[in-house]
Amino acid sequence: MQKKTDILFIAPFPPPYAGPEISAELFINSNIGKHFTIKTLNTSIRKNNAEKGRLNITMIRSFFNLIIRLLNNLVRYKPSIVYYYVTATILGWICKDIWVIIISKLFGAKVVIHMRAGHFRTNYNRSFYVFRRTIKWVIGKTDLALCQSKSLEPQFKNLINSNKIKSIHNMIQLSRYHNKNFKDYDRNIILFVGHLSHAKGYCDVLLAIPKVVKHFPKIKFYFAGTKLKNEKNVFYNEITKEKISFTDPDDVYNNVIKNKYEKNYKYLGNIDQDQKITMLRKANLFILPSYSEGFSMSILESMASSKPIITTEVGASKDIIQNNYNGLIIPPGDVEKIEKSIIYLLQNTHVRDQISENNSVDRNNYSTSNIVKQYARIFKGLI
């Protein structure tokens, strides 16, 4: 029997739960092990999402710990391929990514990097010249640069040979999200899952609530995720490239919702996967009007639950969501469009149900079996 190729998978694993962590867990729990021998190296150092992106003694200490564990894995397992989730921030590249890539190459491994966001190139273009030169040189040494969707491939343009840039979608365990009664839902529930931050469009949804409630007094917005008062990752509108003028989410809540629309607002906190699935099954529709995205797991989970989706034309969303077919696409930061889109779906139940039915079919494109086959072809092509 032919020995399976060894792959060292370097990524953040839960907890905490966010897009990259959920994707990494799905990858490991898939049947990728039938094709390769997978070893893992966890890069997660934070207890919750609010602590991410802070340069402090914990990050410095974790860097040296990561390098020691990386060296140990490279010496012990001698992997043929190192598959690594890179970051979108310049701080992440300078303090971690370039070192992981260089060391892995020095040990003779093929290095596959996977960008998990849509704002890397904006950060790169606005960084210091010396940082750009260093990052470009390191990316050029990798064997393959993966993106989460076709529209995100330009992030690596002119940083690596174009024939080394590929895209692969996120996967999802369809059986877990299968909703055979997808036409059975609470028409008064609108769900938002993600960081409760300006960059995710949380503040814009809050601003839209009064107009929606005027037309539908019983409507209730449910929000699940970590509240982020200060943004540490996304600083620019992915479409316009303009710097985002941030507002404090708490200020928006106090000025718009408190003492006026509290009966139409519910904060669920951080919920686990089972709680999320329960809420998705109950919800009428899902909304995530982000200013920048990679491939939102929340959107994919909503699609897998056969829910209509209102989102923005950022990241992979413009590839997987077709306007008026399996969701509604709006520009980032457009509160009026958020209001109109929600009201439109609430007023036109037949449109809402047709979009839901379309997602019940399209979701099959992202099954773990389909995506694992794509991974297998990509990795085997490097051997």
Phi, psi and omega in degrees: 000131182291134180292135179286146179292137178275130176236129173263114182262114183250115185195165174279134178245153181292155357277167356285171180263120172210179185310304182299320181295318179294318179297318180297318180295319178296320180299313182293323183277357178280185179269025177300334179295344177288337183259328186220159171268114186257125170249146184241150175225112185277125179260000182288130181234353185258148179278334178212166185293334181292339182272352182294148174084005180267125177272106181212187184298328179296318179294318180296315180295321181291331178299311181294324177297318179297316181297319178297315180292325177297311179300319179299316180292321181293320180287317186287316188256341182047058183295143176286327182230136169251118180254117194228128173281109178272164183263168180263350183264150178293324177301316179296322179291312184290324185268351183213303192300314184297327182287319178298316182294311182298314181296319180297320178293323179297334178269008173084011181277148167285131183249123176248118178258149182228113178279127185252027182208174181247001186246014180299312186295325177297316177297318180298311183297334182263004181273172179295150182305315183297325177292316180299315180299317181294313182296318179298318180298317181292315179300323179297340179274347181284163183265338180199138177243115181261143171240168184274350179193163183302319183293344181266353181299327179300347177299332181257006182302131179067008175259340180205156179306136185301332179285356177255009178252124178222164177234147177213131185285162171294156177249163177210148179277095189300322184299328181289330184256358183303129182234090185293337177255055187289350176266004176255106185206168176267110185295349182262008181249124172243130188246137174235124178232123181156182175299133176276082185221164178300317184297332179274358179087010181301314181297322180294322178294319177302318181293336181276342186302312182305317182293320180294317181296328178301323180272328183226084186301334183270357183296146180223129179264124178254130181240128179232131179145180180276131175283125179245111180284322181242131180281133182240004189227300184261122182237353184227146174291120185298331183275309184272343184068008179281150177292135182284132175271098188285144171241150180288120180305324179294323178295318179296317179300312183296324183277330187253318189261312187304132178066006181233311186231028182296330179288347178257008185229135178218121176262120184269348185078200176275120183250152179277177185298319180295320178294322179296316180298320178299315180292322179296322180292328180282327192293148173286312181208166181242141179226136176208087184270063186291157174272341177199143179210160165266261174231098186297121176293328179296321178293317179296320178296323177292319177297317180296336178268008178062042180256143171295143186234132171250118182211180184256164184277052182241153176056220182285347184304321182288349176267326187258341179251119176261124184303129180070006176253299176237018176170183176239131181253131181228162178286149176297141175080007182262092183296321180298320178292326176298312179302309184296322182293316179297312182298321180300313181289326178290327181278333185245081184300324181294324177291315179303314182291325179292319177299318178299316180294322178297321178292331178295340177265312185296334183301335182296339179295341188247020179295153180300322182296318180293315184288323178298322177300321179292318176300316182300317179296318182295310183293318181294333178291345180268342187279000000 
